[in-house]
Amino acid sequence: MADYAETRPDRMARLIADLVSQPPRHPVRLLLLTRHKGAWWEGLRTELPHVVSEDPLLAPLSPLAAEPAERAGWFDEAIAAFTSPTALPALPDAATVDWPTIAARLRDRRPDLTDDRYGNVLTLHMAALVALLRAAAGDDPAQVGDPERELVAHERRYQRRIAARRGLFNPGVLSSRHDVDERRRDATGLLDRAVAGAILLGACDNPTAAAVAGLAGGPVHDVLAWLGSLYPPTVGSPTAIGLVQPDRLAERMLAQTLMEQPDVLPAASVLLDQQPAIVNALTVVSRAAERPDHHQQLTEQIASLIDAHPARYAPAAQYAAVAVTHPAGLLAGLHRYGQRDLPGLVATLNLVAARLPRYSVSLAGYITQITALHVTVLRELTDDEHTLPDLAMSVNNHALRLAEAGRRSEALTFSQEAVTLRRELAEANRDAYLPDLAVSVNNHALRLAEAGRRSEALTFSQEAVTVYRELAEANRDAYLPDLAASVNNHANRLAEAGRRSEALTFSQEAVTVYRELAEANRDAYLPNLAMSVNNHANRLAEAGRRSEALTFSQEAVTVYRELAEANRDAYLPNLAMSVNNHANRLAEAGRRPEALTFSQEAVTLRRELAEANRDAYLPDLARGLWVAAWVRHALNADLDNGLALIAEAVSLFVALVEHEPEAFIGLLRAALATQADILQALDRTAEADEIRTLLNPPPDRS
């Protein structure tokens, strides 16, 4: 069970992906508890669509009981639990109150439980505890209004009662005022600061807990002992202060203190020394700001904190913004910072973007949430030519990340916008923005190809090559890697257009350039070399140069195995692709056992990828199944299994065509042709003829 799952969507994605890719020996049920659905859940669904679906996996916690009479039973059970022998020591002044008698009387004086809010288990339990405390104080337990508000008021009274017992209200301890009421009021305000610090920082070790106690400004040891008695750490924990729970109670107490003492937030935030702690604190205070009574003032406090210390808080604000339902204060702080110092904000956004892994199967959806946030922030700030380049960069990056997450239609829209923005910039200042335009044009060619718009993709890939040749002529060292990438891309586009001779020339050029780059810096350019080698193997095969093709496809597999061993999450898709291609080459060479082995490995790897991210890798799985079936037909081996593989491939291509017909109709037709060939080889001629008729219907002679 993972509580507060929305606060760490990256960890949740990794956990689920690991459970899928490496199943435990025994069945495991994973329960994610979260305050809200929101962007984190959508990101998780996008990232792991085959595993994480909307129904029936996601559901709000259903009411404990639909009818008030049933709720009354749960209410009574909560009362019994609160007054049980094991729970009594946790109740204030337990020894002086006849709790069992009071609990028995509450059955006739329950509050009105018909309101829908009492379907929430925490609210119902809060109401039970408030009713119990009201009865113990001589108040009517049936008159529970807002359980959360009453419980916060009771908690604060309890805090002060314990403080008084410990002598914290004595003269000169926290306040030197002579008037008792004034001294108590001053001391209470100071102690509230320490509690707010404990809520913001969470469970603390001794040095940090001492600093939290220091927020009260009095004797640290005494205040720390008071905090520890209120919120003791769990047994065996190295912390000096435990968590203030439940979270709703803590957030409301925090909100009240911040409303009363606005300087507490910056004072407590100084104690945060690690980014995860800063992210957690911003998440907590953002949730506290969701309450209507506190929203305006706390939103302003959050925004002011980020703007006042952007180096410290602006990066964390980006991570927190994708974990909360209402990130108004976080976005306002980033916006305000950008208005004051746009280069500084852009540098901060780039810092977070640079920390994201360049390639990741398990984090693809989470990464798109971050890049979407960057686009949102910069759109609000873009009002002239000074901010347009940064927006264009953000849009371009978001398009790349959407494509990696399998959200191809959205990726195409954003890549088109990036091209449009950067054309505008290059028209105004060609020397400054031509390189950026080339990047976006090359990327857009890829997105168009993925959408099946091959003619347009070829036009854009040719433009990218032309621009990069110009740039590389002026500065070879700076632009040679980009030229190689564009040449490699253009070779693929030419092949798709049937211009095989030209495609082979360009793919050879890409390999040559990447070999040169990899010799100078192997770590940096080995992945690019592997990609170009893999593509060149395909081009050689298309040219009928099968022996050379096999040599290059083997090299690609070898390099990608090396890369995947070092970083499986990043390079597993590429390894699967190269293994799939090598199976083709082996089949063409008549090396039957090896071809069958590699084709099966490719299917296995692509199943794993599709389980991790169905949207992104379902097309690859369909292609892998098709290739595995084609290999079996080409070798006239294992045809029954080949028929099952091609049937699955066809069904997947049919589903893909429903959503993206232009991209996948050609592949569906090719898969159907392979299915007909295998049926024919199995002497199922009638079925084969039926498929061929579907593919090539006779002319209408009417």
N, C-alpha and C positions, 0 to 999 in steps of 0.2 A: 504494500500500500504506500503510495507516494502522496503525501499531503502538500497542499500549495503547489500543485504541479505547474500552474501557470507562471510561477516565478522563475522556473528554470526549464524553459522549453527545449533548450539545447541538450540538457541532461536527459530529459524524457525521451527525446528522439533517439539518442544514443542507446538508452536502456532498451527501448522497444526494438530497435534495429538489431541489437545484440541478442535479444531473446529470440528473434526470428531467424537470424543467421546462424546462431549457435544454440539450438534448443536444449534446455536442461533435460536431464534424464527422466525427471518426473514432471507431470503437468504443472504449469504455473498459471495462476490467475492474477493479473495485474490490475489494481484498482487505483485510478488517478482521482484524487479529490481536489477540487478547484473552486474558487469563489465565483468564477464566471467563465463563459465560453470564450468569446472574443477572438482577437487575432492569433493568440498563441495556439488555439485549437484549430483554426483554419490552416495555420501554417503546418501543424502536425498532420492534418488530413491530406494536405497537398504533398507533403514529404513522404508519407507512408499510406497512400490511399488504399492499397490492397489489405492493409492491416487495420488501419484506423478509418472507420466509416461513420457516417452520421447516425444511422440506425442499424442495429439496436444498441450500439456500444455507448453512445452518448445520451444521457438522460439526466434531467434534474433529479436531485434526491426527492423522491416522492414523499408527500405528507405522511406522517406516521399513521394518521387515520383521517378519513374524509369527514367523519361525523364528530360533533362535539362530545358525544357520549364516549366514543372510542378514545378521543384525546384525553378525556378525563381519566381513563384507565392508565394511559401513559404518564399523565401528570402525577397520579398517585404513586406510580412506580418510581418516578423521579424523587418524590418526597421521601419514600421509603429508603431509597439509596442514599439521599443526603443525610438522613438521620440514623443510618446503620452504624453499628459500633466502630467499623473501620473508617467511616467518613467523619464521625463526630469530632475527632481532634482537629479537623481542618476548619470547623465552624468557630467563629469568634465566641468567646465566653461559653464554650460548650458545657463546662462543668456546672455552670450556674443556671442552666435552663433545662426544663423537663421537655426535651425535644420529642420523645415518643408521644407524650400526651398532646402536644401541639400538633404533631403530624396527624394524629387521629381526628382532631377537631377540624382539620382543613378539608376533610371529605365533605363537610357540609357548607364550607365557605370557599369553594374554589372560585377563581376569577372567571370571567366570561371567556370561554375558549373558542367561540364561534368565528372569530376573525381569522382570515386566511393565513396571517403571519404565524399562527400557532401550528401550522403544518410543518414549519421549520423546526427541526429537533432542538437546535441550540436555543431558539427563542422560547420554545416550550419549557426547556430545562431552566432557562433564566427566569421565566415566570414562576416556576415551582420554587426556586430558591428565594426569589423576592417575596412570594407569599409566605414562605416559612419565616423569613426575617421580619416581615411586617407583623406576623402573629406573635413572634417572640418579643417584639417591641410594644405590643399592645395595640397595634393598628389593625384595621380591617384587611385581612388577606385577600378579600374578594375585590378590593379596589386597586388592583394592579393596573397601571396605565401603560407606560412605555417601560417594559422590563429592562431594556438595556440602559435607559437613562437612570432608572431607580437603582440598578445594580452599580452603576458608576458612582452615584451619590453615596451608596452604602460603602463601596470600596474606599472612597476618599475618607469617609468618617472613620472607617476601620484603620486606615493608614495613620490618621491623626491620633486615634486612641492609643495605638502602639507607640507612636512617637512620644506622646505624653508620658507613657509608662517608662520609656527609656530616658526621660529627662531632657528630650530635645527642645522642649518649650521653656526650659528653665532660663532665668536671666543670664545673658552672656554666652549662651551656647550657640544659638543661631541668630539671636537678636538681643540687643541690649536695651530695648525700650522698657520703660518703667510700667506703662499701662499693660495689664495682662492681655487684654483683647488685642491690642495693637501688636504686642510681641508675638502672640499666637498667630495672628494673621500674617505677619512678616515671615515667621518660621515656616508656616504652611506653604506659602508661595515658594520658598527656597526648596523645601522638600519635594514639591510638585516638579521642580526643575530636574531633580535627580531621578524621579520616576519617569519623566519624559525621556531622559537620557537612556534609562534602562530599556524602555520600549523601542527607541530608535536603534540601539546597538545590539539588542538581543542578549542572549546568554554571554556573560563576560568572564574572562580570566581575572586574576587578582589585580594586575596593574591597571587594566582597562576599567574594572569595576571601581577601583579607587578613584580613577579620573571621573567616572560617572558620579560617584558620591561627592566629588569635589565641586560639581555644578551647584551644590547647595551652599557652598561658600563657608561651611562651618567645619567642625572637627570631622575629618574624613573617616576615621576609624568608627566613630559613633554612627554616622550616616550610613556607612557601608554595612554595619551590623544590622541596622534597621532595615535596609533594603533586602539583605539576605534572609532576615526573618520573615519578611512579607513574601518574597519570591525566592524560596530556597532552590538551589541547584538540584538536579537529579542525583541520586545516590551513585557515588563513584565518579561523578563528573569533576573535571579539574576547574570548573568555573566557580566563581564566588557568588554570582547572581544567576538565577534561572530566568526562564522566559516569563513575561507577563502574559497570562492567558485567561480566558480565550481571546483571540485576536480582535474580535469586535469590541470587546470591553477595553482592550488596550488602545485601540485606535481612537475610541471616543474619549478616553482619558487624555490621550495625547492631543487630540484636537482641542479640547477645552483648555489645556495648559498653553498651547500655542496661541489660542485666541486671547488668553489673558496676559501672556508674556511673549510677545513676538520675537524677542531676542533669544529665546531658548533654542530655536532651530539652528541658527548659525553657531551658537555656543556649543551645542552638543555635537554638531556635525564635524567640528574641528577634531573630535576624538576618533573619527573614523580614519583608519590608516590604510585599509586595503580596499581595492575596488569592489569585491563582492559585498563587503559590509556597506559601502556607500550605495551600491545598487539596492541592497535590502532596505536601507533607511529611506531612500527616495521612494521605494515601492510602498513602504508602510505609511509614510506621510501623504502620498498620493491617494491611498485608500481612505485615509482619514479625511481627506479633502472632498471625497465623494458625497458626504452628507450635506444636504442643502444649506443647513444653518452655518456650516463652516466653509463652504466651497469658495466663496469669493476671497476671503481673507487668506485662507491657506494656499489657494492657487497663487496669490500674489507673493506669499512668503517663499514658496518653492521657486517661482520664477526669479525672484530677487536673489535667492541663494545661488542659483546656477549662473546668473549674469554677473554676480559679484566675484565668483571664484570659478570661472569656466574651466580652467585647466584641471581643476579637481572634480567638478561635478558634471560638466557637459558630456564627457564620455559615458559616465554611468547613467545619465539621464536617458541616453538612447536605448540602453539595455532595459531600463525600468519601464520605458514607454510602451514596449511591446508586451509587458507582463501585467498591465493594469487595464481596467475597463475604461477609465476616464483619465487620460494623460494630459489634461489641459495645462496644469502647472508646469509639467516637464516640457511640453511643446512651447509654451509661452516663454519659458526661460531660454530655450534654444533660439527662439525667434528674436527675443530681446537682445541676446548676445550677438546674433547675426546682424541686427540693425546697427549695433554699435561697432562691431568689428567683424565684418563679413569674412575677410581672409582668415581670421582666427577661428571662426565657426567652421569654415570649410576645412581647415587643417584638422580640426577635431573630428569632423565627420570622416575625413580621409584616414585618420588614425584608427578609428573603429573599423572602417572598411578594410584597412590593411591587416587588422588582426583576424579577420575572418579567413578561414582556409580557402585557398584558391579553388580547390576541388574537394567536394565532400558529398557522398551519397546520403549520409545520415543527417547532415545539417542543412541540406539544400533549402527546405521550407523555412527554417528559422532565419537563414541568411536573407531570404527574400523579404521577410518582415523588416529587417534592419535597413535594407536598401530602399524599400518602399517608404520607410520613415524619412530617409534622407531626401528622397524626391519631394515628399510632402513639405518638409521644412524649407527646402530651397524654393519650391514653387511660391510659397507665401512671401519670400523675400525678393523674388525676381521681378524687378520693375524697370530695369534699364540695362544697357549694354554691359555694365560692370558686373552684373550678377549672372548674366546669361551663360557664360562659359561653364560656371560651376553647376548650374542646372543641367546643362547638356551632358556634362560628365556623369552626373548622378543618374540621369535617365539612361544613358548608355550602359552604365554598370548594372542598373536594375534589369535592363533587357537581357543582359548576359545571365544574371542569376535566375531570372524567370525561366529562361531556356533550360538551364541546368536542372531546374525543379520540374521540368516537363510541362510547364504552362506555356506552350508554344504560341497560342493565339495572342495572349497578352504580351509575350516577348516580342512578337512581330510588331505590335502596335507601338511599343516603347522604342524599338530599334528604328522604326520609321520616324518617330518624333526626334530621336537623337540625330538622325541624318538631316532632318529639316532644320533643326536648331544650328547645327554646325555648318550647314551650307550658308545660312544667314551670316554666321560669324566669319566664315572664310571669304564671303563676298565683300565684307567690310574690311577685312585685314587678312589677306591670303597668306602672307608669310607666317603670321602668328598662329593661324588656326587650320592650315592645310593638313598638318599631321593628325590633328584630332578628327577632321573630316574623314581622312583615310581610314582611321580606326573604325568609325561608325559605319562607313560604306562597306568595309570588309565584313563586319559583324552582320550588317543587314543582309548581305548576300547569303550568309549562312541561314538566317531566319527565313528568308524567302525560299531557299532550297528545302528547308524542313517543312514548309507549307505546300510544297509541290509546285511552286511558281518558278519553274526552272528558267524560263526565258528571261524573266526579270532578274533572277539571281545571277545569271551569266553576265548581264549588263553591269550589274553592280560589282561583281568580282573583277571584271575587266577594268572598270574604273579604279578600283583599289590598286590593282597591279600597276596601272599607268601612273598613278600618283606616287606610289612608293618607289617606282623606278626613278622618278624625278627627284624625290627626296634623297634616295640612296646615292644618286650621282653627285649631289651636293655634299652629302655627309654620310659616307658608306658605313662607318663604324656605328653611327647612331641609328640608322634605319635599315641595316641589313637584316636583322631579325624580323622586322615587320614586313620587309619585302618577301622574305622566305615564307612567312605565314600567308601572305596574300597570294603568292605563286602556288602554294600548296592548295589553297582553297579554290583558286581558279582552275587548277587541273581537274579537281573533282567536278566543277560545274561544266567544264568542257566535256568530260566523260559522260555526264548526264545528258548532254545535248547531242551525243553521238559523234563528237569531233575527237575521235580517239587518238589520231596521230598527234594533234596539237596537245591533247591532254598528257600524252606520254612525254612530250618534250618538256612541258611545264613541271610535271612530277619529278623528272630527272633533275631539273634545275633546283627544285626544292630540296631534294636529297643532298645534292652537291653543296648547297649553301649551308644546310644544317650540319653536315659533316664538318665543314670548316668551323662553324660556330661551336660545335660540341668538342672539337679538338682543343679549342681555346678555353672552353669552360664547360666541362662535361656535366656537372651537376645542374647547371642552369638550362642546358639545351638538349639533354638526353631525351626528355619526354617529347620535345618537338621533332627530334630526329626519328624517334620511334614512330610517330604519327606519319611523317613523310615517307618513311620506309614502307610502312603498312599500305599506304595509298599507292605507292609506286608499284608494289607487288600486284595490286589490282589492275593498274594500267598496263603492266607487262603482260598479264594474263589476257587482257582484252586484245592485245596485239599479237597473241599467239606465241609469245616467248615464255613458254611454261616453265622451262628449267630455271631461267633467271627469276621468274616470278616466285617460284618455290624457295629459292635462296633468300630473297628479300622477305617473304612472309615468315620464314623461320627466324630471321634476324629480328623482326618485329616482335614475335612471340618471346624470344629470349630476353629482349630489353624490357618488355612490359612485365615479364615475370620478375625480373630484378626490381623494377619500380614498385610493383604490387607487394613484394615481400617487405619493402621498406615502408610503404604507406598503402595498405589495402583499400582503405576507405576512398582514397583519392584516385587510384589507378585501376581498380577492379573493372570499371566499365571499359577502359581501353584494352585491358588484358582479354576480356571477353570478346571484344571486337576482333583483336588480332588472332585469337584462337579460332574464331569463326571463319575468318578469311583463310587461315592456313589450312583448315579442313577442306575448303574449296580447292586450294592449290594441290593438296595431296590427292584429292579425288581425280583431278585432271591428270595427275601424273600416274594414276592407276595404283597408288600405294594404299590398297584397300584397308588393311587393319588400322593403320595410322589415321587414315581419314575418318574412319568410324569413331575412333577414340577421341580425336580432336572435336569432331562435330558434337559428340555427346557432352564433352566438357564445356563447350560453348553454350549448349542448352542449359546445363546445370548452373553455370555462372550467371546466365541471363535470367534464369528463374529466381535466383537469389536476389538479383538487382530489382527485378519487377516486384518481388515481395516487399522490398524496402521502399520502393517508390514506383508505383504502378504507372502513373501518368508519364514519368520520365522514361521508363525503360520497357514499357509494353511493346512499343514498335520494334525495339531491338530483340525482344524475346520472340516476337512473331517472325522476324527475319532469321533468327537463329534456328527456330523450328523448321522453317522453310529450307534453309541450307542443309540441316541434318537430314531432312527427307530427300532433298535433291541428291546429296552424297550417296544415299542408299540406292536411289534409282540409277545414278551414274555407274555405280559399282555392281548393280544387280545383286544387292546383298541386303538381308534383313528387311525385305520389302513390307512385311506385315507391320513391323514397327515404324517403317517409313510412312506407311499410310496413316497410322495413328498420329504421327508427328505432323504431317501435312494437313490433316483434318483440324488439328488444334490451331495450326498457323492460319488456316483459312478463317476459322471462327474469330480469331483475334483481329485479322485484317478487316473482316466484315464490321466488327465493332468500331475499329478505328475509322473506317470509311464513313460510318454514320456521323461522326463528329468532324472529321477533316477529309472530305472526299477527294479534294484536289491533291492532297499529299499522299494518299494511300491507295487510290483506285488502281494505279498501275501495278503496285505490288500485289494487290489482291488478284488481279488478272494473271500475273505471273505465277502466283501460288496455285491458283486453280489449274493452270496449265500443267504444273508439276503433279498436282493431284490426279489429273486425267492420265498422265504418263504412267504413274505408279499403278493406277487401276488397270490400265491396258497391260502392263507387265504381269499383273496378277490374273490375267484372262477375264477381267470383269469389263468386257468391251462395251456393253450397253451403258454402264454407268459412265465410262470414260467418254463415250460419244455424246452422252447427254451434257456433260460439262463443256465439251468442245463446241457443241451447238450453241450453248449459252454464250460462250466467248466469241464465236463467229457465226451469228445467225445467218441463215440463207437470205439472199436478197428478196425483197418484196416484189413479186412480178405481177401484182394485181393492177 
